[in-house]
Amino acid sequence: MNAITDKSGAPERLRVGVCGLGSIGLRHARLLAESPGVRVAAFDAAPHGLQLPPAVEATLTIVSSFEELLDAAPDALVVATPDALHAPQAIEACRRGITVLVEKPVADSVAAAEELARVAAQSGARVLVGYVLRHYAVLRRVRELLADGAVGTPVSVHVNLGAYETLRVARNRFSETDRYRLPYDYSHEWDYLQWLLGPVAEVAAVARLAGDLPLRQDPNVINGVVAFDSGVTGTFHLDYVQEGQGRRLDVVGDRGTLRADLARGRVTVRAHADALTRSYDCSEERDVAFGRQLSHFLDVARGVAVPLVSVEDGLRALRVADAVVAACDGAGWRSVDVRI
């Protein structure tokens, strides 16, 4: 992560709290603690079960409660707790005027997300949502290429996501009674699609529990159709079946096609006119993108930047996830309007 400095070039001391030290919260805490001029305090509801790397543990101040974390008057707070706690904890921080980075999804319900948006607007607190893919070099390149007309006018899109390893890595947070984790765990897709192509208007989808795998989350396969306000239409496939972090995006335009391997950081564009294929290598370590996100977060806390991913963006992504689930709960294909 780049050094964080004030206008004079000297390190600026910022107090940052991290609530929740699971895999994502711990990554945030580690990168923040490595940044010059940042002091980090953290809280986790199960401190005795924490297995912190010694180098990280030495840089963190661990407190005993969420209230103690807020009472330390941090300039900024990362909320990386279970989904049901996202909105309540972010709301309490907003009421104290603290800049908040809340992990995705922004809340466990649209109503809770709307309340967070209302409190943030009323208090003037700044809220960012943790859709880190917007900070990935590969997705930024995709956005630039589309904006530059590399494929002409987009007419269709396809998303393919395979994430079986999520069940393996985070198995202790899944229960047999949980259902429909896919569209919420991977609400990244609903955020970046709307960042690239504008608001989603309508979705239709079907879901099922498929295959004979050791780890199973119901459903583990979702296929659907998505329509945007712009007129672009497309399809999506999400699963907890494919091995390896597979995340691919295809955009068809009237002058070319774009294919992005978001997991490996590669983009190819083929123009219809000359049939030439242009390739872009945007690969990078995950820490680089997370560091970029956190640098932006701290700039927002200092008041020198506005959130790239706002609470309203998080709310829009959550509405699409809810619409996918509503569509899947119908008998056969069912279309659900996302628009308010």
C-alpha angles and dihedrals in degrees: 000000000000119000113268112226140171123238092279091056094249120125112267116218112233126176111220128183124205118200113196125026103208119126095294097038091049091051090052092047093049095049093044092049090051091055116097114244097021125113116198130204120181142191131194125180091227103042094159091060095052118119102194121179107249093241090054095043090054092057099046132079106215115207129195102236145017089246091056089050091055094041088061085070099231119195089223138013134205114209109202101154129120114304096258091061097048098088099037093050094042090049092053090050092048091054087058092049095249121151108240135205105194118191121238134305091045091220141348092252139025090240091056091047091050090052090051090050090050094049092045091052092045095048096039090232117149118238127191126187120221101243092141093175088081086065094052113109091225095057092044088054090051091052092049092049093049092047090050091054096247090155097024114231112358112237104167141018137192129195125194119186126176118180112161090139089066089070090050098046098040100028094131092065095054122082131190090246094055114101135184097018092146100076091046100040087050100037083129084090093058091049100048094041090057091043089056103034108019132249121347112236104184143000137194122190149162128206138191145167105249141175131021104272129156091235117046132180118185113264104018098172127051125175124181153153124242131197124195130208087244092064095254112136131188151142138260135201122193124177147166088209110076117088117231127032100290116180117158134167128194124189121189117202134178090254103034149337132258127204122188127188097201094184094055098033099240131135130186127188124192117194118212094215100060101012088230119149118215119196131202125195108207097159118148141154115275091240090063093060093042089049089052089052093050093047088054090047092054091047088054090050089053091050096243097110139034122231114278089202110035131194087255089057089051090050092052091051091048092052090055091049090051090049091052091053092046090051092049092049090063123090104265122331114355129176121221125194112228096189120105 
